[in-house]
């Protein structure tokens, strides 16, 4: 019996098929160079390793719930890597702003025996993200579960392309496999350069972490008004903020009749013992030609397991925030 795929699974399947076709079209010398470089660098001695082949040989993540951390992952409070942002810092080689970007970014941690996919960004060619020089950030949708770095930091794999007028005019933007070094108790930014671009990746090492999976829904029966725009965020440490959803003048993306909102990102890592999770909303709208801003915050104390609930007040509207904890 065949099982229908969701739209997200269909898009990820399309991206992988396009990536595999890209590898098949590489000439023999390019393939040997990519594979040879990775074999030479298999001990992760080069922190800026460039590679275009290993990514496509990996097996997909298999789990009924992609937000579920593998059993025993947080034994004794494992450390986690919080991915905050990925920025296209510069481009060259004939590329011009704005860019229509498609491809995939995945993270692999050592806990996974087969180093399976933990998707951070995924766009098919038919669903590119347009990136302007004024705000050159990828719209991240993951990771879908905590990135564990208790024994080995693992790596992040990047396969990005810039869409051309036709498929034959598509250009490589970034092909990288990056070993992630740990820096305990501190945030860090890293620049990674490939042939046509430089990416800036912002991370934070979270020690003795628990995984927080966040869901938000409208409650109270009042519809979301037109003309409201803003952002939902999660703060895990001072100055470490993760965007859960940015929304414009159109309606909030609801995925269920009960008012559940489709967040771009849902999973963050929080320090178990002395940390906190702050979920915030900032909304702006015009009232009689004057811009009005509304902000509200909820602070949650981390748990080893179970759920926490709170309510955000946005004028006359309310949002229920539920956090599921996994340790």
KETOR-885755 format. One record per residue (C-alpha): x, z, y. Coordinates in nm, 4 decimals. Each point is the difference from the previous one (the first is absolute). Layout:
% KETOR-885755
<node <X,Z,Y>>
...
***
This chain:
% KETOR-885755
<node <0.0000,0.0000,0.0000>>
<node <0.1447,-0.0995,0.3369>>
<node <0.0062,0.2482,0.2905>>
<node <-0.0464,-0.1269,0.3544>>
<node <0.2829,0.0804,0.2390>>
<node <-0.0579,0.1620,0.3387>>
<node <0.0856,-0.1912,0.3173>>
<node <0.3170,0.2113,0.0372>>
<node <0.1098,-0.0710,-0.3583>>
<node <-0.0694,-0.3715,0.0487>>
<node <0.2107,-0.0074,0.3167>>
<node <0.2886,0.1849,-0.1665>>
<node <-0.0171,-0.2408,-0.2952>>
<node <0.0148,-0.2934,0.2433>>
<node <0.3002,0.1477,0.1799>>
<node <0.1854,0.0524,-0.3292>>
<node <-0.0756,-0.3566,-0.1151>>
<node <0.1331,-0.1370,0.3284>>
<node <0.3134,0.2139,-0.0316>>
<node <0.0619,-0.1126,-0.3567>>
<node <-0.0384,-0.3634,0.1051>>
<node <0.2592,0.0624,0.2731>>
<node <0.2480,0.1195,-0.2621>>
<node <-0.0688,-0.3018,-0.2228>>
<node <0.0854,-0.2330,0.2871>>
<node <0.3351,0.1658,0.0701>>
<node <0.2881,-0.2221,-0.1001>>
<node <0.2354,0.1182,-0.2725>>
<node <0.2741,0.1061,0.2390>>
<node <-0.2387,0.2129,0.2103>>
<node <-0.1363,0.1665,-0.3152>>
<node <0.3477,0.0780,-0.1371>>
<node <0.1068,0.1348,0.3379>>
<node <-0.3009,0.2334,0.0270>>
<node <0.0219,0.1259,-0.3577>>
<node <0.3774,0.0288,0.0143>>
<node <-0.0081,0.2034,0.3197>>
<node <-0.2466,0.2480,-0.1465>>
<node <0.2044,0.0415,-0.3166>>
<node <0.3083,0.0604,0.2134>>
<node <-0.1874,0.2536,0.2105>>
<node <-0.1928,0.1720,-0.2816>>
<node <0.1669,0.3315,0.0811>>
<node <-0.1628,-0.0119,0.3474>>
<node <0.3419,-0.0024,0.1650>>
<node <-0.1230,-0.2315,0.2773>>
<node <-0.2742,0.1681,0.2095>>
<node <-0.1019,-0.3325,0.1553>>
<node <-0.0256,-0.2014,-0.3220>>
<node <-0.1590,-0.3433,0.0396>>
<node <-0.1749,-0.1372,-0.3047>>
<node <-0.2714,-0.2553,-0.0723>>
<node <-0.0505,0.0074,-0.3751>>
<node <-0.0454,0.3469,-0.1553>>
<node <-0.3323,0.0627,0.1765>>
<node <-0.1822,-0.2650,-0.1986>>
<node <0.0913,0.1339,-0.3436>>
<node <-0.1749,0.3346,0.0448>>
<node <-0.3134,0.1053,-0.1865>>
<node <-0.3162,0.0946,0.1942>>
<node <-0.1134,0.3591,0.0473>>
<node <-0.2543,0.0883,-0.2675>>
<node <-0.2266,0.2914,0.0789>>
<node <-0.3762,0.0355,0.0304>>
<node <0.0511,0.1852,0.3290>>
<node <0.2837,-0.1399,0.2121>>
<node <0.0068,0.3133,0.2168>>
<node <0.0601,0.2251,-0.3002>>
<node <0.3512,0.1373,-0.0226>>
<node <0.1462,-0.0191,-0.3554>>
<node <-0.0500,0.3161,-0.2051>>
<node <0.2671,0.2593,0.0711>>
<node <0.1326,-0.1845,0.3055>>
<node <0.0063,0.3033,0.2271>>
<node <0.1446,0.2517,-0.2444>>
<node <0.1774,0.2741,0.1988>>
<node <-0.0932,-0.1717,0.3278>>
<node <0.1690,-0.3381,-0.0034>>
<node <0.1363,-0.1652,0.3119>>
<node <-0.1804,-0.3030,0.1390>>
<node <0.0769,-0.2838,0.2395>>
<node <-0.2627,-0.0624,0.2686>>
<node <0.0024,-0.3602,0.1212>>
<node <-0.1098,-0.0039,0.3636>>
<node <0.0487,-0.3562,0.1277>>
<node <0.1691,-0.3375,-0.0541>>
<node <0.0908,-0.1995,0.3098>>
<node <0.1243,-0.3580,0.0318>>
<node <0.2763,0.0922,0.2466>>
<node <0.1402,-0.3502,0.0515>>
<node <-0.0264,-0.3565,-0.1315>>
<node <0.2347,-0.2984,-0.0021>>
<node <0.0704,-0.3227,-0.1843>>
<node <-0.2653,-0.1987,0.1852>>
<node <-0.2846,0.2514,-0.0388>>
<node <-0.2176,0.0534,0.3077>>
<node <-0.2544,0.2602,0.1096>>
<node <-0.2798,0.0533,-0.0843>>
<node <0.0496,0.0024,-0.3768>>
<node <-0.2650,-0.0388,-0.2696>>
<node <0.1402,0.2231,-0.2719>>
<node <-0.0916,0.0159,-0.3681>>
<node <0.1636,0.1434,-0.3111>>
<node <0.0478,0.3439,-0.1534>>
<node <0.1900,0.3257,0.0536>>
<node <0.0191,0.2429,-0.2922>>
<node <0.1767,0.3285,-0.0710>>
<node <0.1310,0.1110,-0.3384>>
<node <0.0949,0.3598,-0.0717>>
<node <0.2033,0.1255,-0.2925>>
<node <-0.2895,0.1957,-0.1516>>
<node <-0.1627,-0.3222,-0.1178>>
<node <0.1553,-0.0915,-0.3339>>
<node <-0.0617,-0.3705,0.0642>>
<node <0.0465,0.0236,0.3790>>
<node <-0.3523,-0.1322,0.0556>>
<node <-0.1494,-0.1236,0.3248>>
<node <-0.0977,0.2408,0.2773>>
<node <-0.1272,-0.2446,0.2601>>
<node <0.0638,0.0671,0.3683>>
<node <-0.0937,-0.3414,0.1454>>
<node <-0.1668,-0.3014,-0.1632>>
<node <-0.1329,-0.3159,0.1630>>
<node <-0.0777,-0.3372,-0.1552>>
<node <0.0823,-0.3222,0.1869>>
<node <-0.3706,-0.0446,0.0664>>
<node <-0.0185,0.3459,0.1628>>
<node <0.3105,0.0245,0.2186>>
<node <0.0660,0.2721,0.2537>>
<node <0.0793,-0.1386,0.3453>>
<node <0.2898,0.1950,0.1520>>
<node <0.0886,-0.0269,0.3698>>
<node <0.3324,0.0926,0.1583>>
<node <-0.1761,0.2688,0.2077>>
<node <-0.1170,0.1866,-0.3135>>
<node <0.1986,-0.1288,-0.2995>>
<node <-0.1168,0.2513,-0.2633>>
<node <-0.1351,-0.0749,-0.3459>>
<node <-0.3500,0.1362,-0.0641>>
<node <0.0864,0.2206,-0.2959>>
<node <-0.2582,0.0755,-0.2681>>
<node <0.2023,0.2388,-0.2142>>
<node <0.1688,0.1498,-0.1830>>
<node <-0.2933,0.0611,-0.2318>>
<node <0.1608,0.3175,-0.1380>>
<node <0.2858,0.2292,0.1013>>
<node <0.3528,-0.1456,-0.0218>>
<node <0.1999,0.2508,-0.2070>>
<node <0.3710,0.0460,0.0702>>
<node <0.0792,0.3240,-0.1818>>
<node <0.2634,-0.1546,-0.2300>>
<node <0.0769,-0.3412,0.1484>>
<node <-0.1297,-0.1533,0.3248>>
<node <-0.0899,-0.3307,-0.1654>>
<node <-0.0316,-0.3155,0.2082>>
<node <-0.2292,-0.2046,0.2192>>
<node <-0.0501,-0.3714,-0.0700>>
<node <-0.0967,-0.2436,0.2747>>
<node <-0.1149,-0.3611,-0.0412>>
<node <-0.1397,-0.1340,0.3284>>
<node <-0.0573,-0.3528,0.1244>>
<node <-0.1098,-0.1560,0.3296>>
<node <-0.2843,-0.2481,-0.0372>>
<node <0.0526,-0.3543,0.1220>>
<node <-0.2445,-0.2807,0.0777>>
<node <0.0197,-0.0973,-0.3684>>
<node <0.1364,0.1792,-0.3069>>
<node <0.3106,-0.2178,0.0094>>
<node <0.0676,0.1328,0.3507>>
<node <-0.0235,0.3693,-0.0966>>
<node <0.3199,0.1918,0.0803>>
<node <0.1661,0.2994,-0.1632>>
<node <-0.0245,0.3050,0.2251>>
<node <0.1585,0.2735,-0.2129>>
<node <0.1109,0.0246,-0.3654>>
<node <0.1510,0.3448,-0.0619>>
<node <0.0457,0.2701,-0.2614>>
<node <0.1069,0.3220,0.1715>>
<node <0.1279,0.3134,-0.1747>>
<node <-0.1469,0.2936,0.1896>>
<node <0.2475,0.2795,0.0677>>
<node <-0.1442,0.3481,0.0534>>
<node <0.0514,0.2020,0.3159>>
<node <-0.1417,0.3423,-0.0589>>
<node <-0.2185,0.1588,0.2710>>
<node <0.0373,-0.2818,0.2519>>
<node <-0.1642,-0.3282,0.1014>>
<node <0.1988,-0.3180,0.0136>>
<node <-0.0213,-0.3588,0.1164>>
<node <0.1978,-0.2751,-0.1676>>
<node <0.0624,-0.3613,0.1003>>
<node <0.0209,-0.2489,-0.2873>>
<node <0.1171,-0.3529,0.0688>>
<node <-0.0622,-0.3134,-0.2041>>
<node <0.0572,-0.3649,0.0877>>
<node <-0.2980,-0.0495,0.2322>>
<node <-0.0956,0.3486,0.1208>>
<node <0.0840,0.3649,0.0501>>
<node <-0.2540,0.2601,-0.1112>>
<node <-0.0113,0.3598,0.1237>>
<node <-0.1395,0.2402,-0.2602>>
<node <-0.1031,0.3524,0.0999>>
<node <-0.0170,0.2695,-0.2704>>
<node <-0.0116,0.3748,-0.0313>>
<node <0.1280,0.2138,-0.2856>>
<node <-0.2632,0.2625,-0.0911>>
<node <0.1430,0.2792,-0.2147>>
<node <-0.2110,0.1900,-0.2553>>
<node <-0.2924,-0.2292,0.0722>>
<node <-0.3610,-0.0289,-0.1089>>
<node <-0.1998,-0.3210,0.0147>>
<node <-0.3004,-0.0132,0.2331>>
<node <-0.2598,-0.2742,-0.0518>>
<node <-0.2275,-0.0299,0.3016>>
<node <-0.3562,-0.1331,0.0213>>
<node <-0.2236,-0.0185,0.3095>>
<node <-0.3719,-0.0711,0.0392>>
<node <-0.2565,-0.0002,0.2793>>
<node <-0.2604,0.2764,-0.0297>>
<node <-0.3088,0.1042,0.1931>>
<node <-0.1815,-0.3315,-0.0017>>
<node <0.1144,-0.1268,0.3424>>
<node <0.1340,-0.3583,-0.0157>>
<node <0.3433,-0.0781,0.1376>>
<node <-0.0434,-0.1348,0.3559>>
<node <0.1222,-0.3368,0.1243>>
<node <0.3029,-0.0109,0.2283>>
<node <0.1817,0.2961,-0.1562>>
<node <0.3627,-0.0629,-0.1006>>
<node <0.2683,0.2345,-0.1188>>
<node <0.2179,0.1279,-0.2814>>
<node <-0.0126,0.2521,-0.2851>>
<node <0.3339,0.1644,-0.0767>>
<node <0.1550,0.2585,-0.2323>>
<node <0.2894,0.2167,0.1188>>
<node <0.2093,0.1688,-0.2689>>
<node <0.2886,0.1387,0.2042>>
<node <0.0627,0.0205,0.3741>>
<node <0.0380,-0.3554,0.1377>>
<node <-0.0683,-0.1524,-0.3444>>
<node <-0.3304,-0.1870,0.0245>>
<node <-0.1557,-0.2452,-0.2439>>
<node <-0.2717,-0.2406,0.1162>>
<node <-0.2962,0.0130,-0.2391>>
<node <-0.2165,-0.2517,0.1877>>
<node <0.0009,-0.1858,0.3310>>
<node <-0.3361,-0.1437,0.1050>>
<node <-0.1111,-0.2208,0.2879>>
<node <-0.3278,-0.0610,0.1797>>
<node <-0.1790,-0.1100,-0.3152>>
<node <-0.1614,0.2348,-0.2515>>
<node <0.1982,0.2373,-0.2174>>
<node <0.0779,-0.1480,-0.3439>>
<node <-0.2518,0.1789,-0.2228>>
<node <0.0267,-0.0479,-0.3761>>
<node <-0.3010,0.1986,-0.1214>>
<node <-0.3555,0.0895,0.0998>>
<node <0.1036,0.3637,0.0399>>
<node <0.2131,-0.0901,0.3041>>
<node <0.3403,-0.0009,-0.1726>>
<node <0.2591,-0.1724,0.2192>>
<node <0.2544,-0.2429,-0.1454>>
<node <0.3379,0.1396,0.1079>>
<node <0.3106,-0.2190,0.0143>>
<node <0.2069,0.2869,-0.1435>>
<node <-0.1184,0.3087,-0.1877>>
<node <0.3003,0.1753,-0.1575>>
<node <0.2577,0.2201,0.1751>>
<node <0.2519,0.2627,-0.1125>>
<node <-0.0049,0.3544,0.1410>>
<node <0.2330,0.2989,-0.0432>>
<node <-0.1673,0.2416,-0.2417>>
<node <0.1259,0.3379,0.1211>>
<node <0.0151,-0.0071,0.3794>>
<node <-0.1380,-0.3421,0.0912>>
<node <-0.3310,-0.1126,0.1449>>
<node <-0.2050,-0.3176,0.0147>>
<node <-0.1667,-0.0906,0.3289>>
<node <-0.2610,-0.2779,-0.0051>>
<node <-0.0849,-0.1311,0.3473>>
<node <-0.2240,-0.2556,0.1647>>
<node <0.0502,-0.1504,0.3442>>
<node <-0.2826,-0.2191,0.1340>>
<node <-0.0336,-0.1849,0.3311>>
<node <-0.3073,-0.1669,0.1493>>
<node <-0.1376,-0.0970,0.3391>>
<node <-0.2761,0.1960,0.1697>>
<node <-0.1211,-0.1553,0.3289>>
<node <0.3264,-0.1957,0.0426>>
<node <0.2089,0.3123,-0.0570>>
<node <0.2070,0.0407,-0.3152>>
<node <-0.0755,0.3172,-0.1920>>
<node <0.2289,0.1386,-0.2724>>
<node <-0.1111,0.2355,-0.2777>>
<node <0.2392,0.1815,-0.2333>>
<node <-0.0530,0.2482,-0.2789>>
<node <0.2285,0.1490,-0.2679>>
<node <-0.0314,0.1903,-0.3266>>
<node <0.2903,0.1951,-0.1490>>
<node <0.0093,0.0524,-0.3773>>
<node <0.2175,0.2470,-0.1924>>
<node <0.1501,-0.1687,-0.3095>>
<node <-0.1199,0.1013,-0.3466>>
<node <0.1469,-0.0539,-0.3423>>
<node <-0.3275,-0.1521,-0.1207>>
<node <-0.3662,-0.0344,0.0979>>
<node <-0.1543,-0.1288,0.3227>>
<node <-0.0307,0.0973,0.3662>>
<node <-0.2726,-0.1130,0.2417>>
<node <-0.0459,-0.0059,0.3761>>
<node <-0.1938,-0.1803,0.2725>>
<node <0.1240,-0.2102,0.2910>>
<node <-0.2292,-0.0143,0.3047>>
<node <-0.0107,-0.3292,0.1888>>
<node <-0.2570,0.0598,0.2723>>
<node <-0.3364,0.0124,-0.1738>>
<node <0.1473,-0.1472,-0.3199>>
<node <0.1651,0.1952,-0.2775>>
<node <0.2500,-0.0961,-0.2673>>
<node <0.0506,0.2005,-0.3180>>
<node <0.3623,0.0062,-0.1141>>
<node <0.0737,0.0872,-0.3641>>
<node <0.3545,0.0558,-0.1282>>
<node <0.0737,-0.0011,-0.3731>>
<node <0.3209,0.1863,-0.0861>>
<node <0.2252,-0.0833,-0.2943>>
<node <0.2975,0.2112,-0.1018>>
***
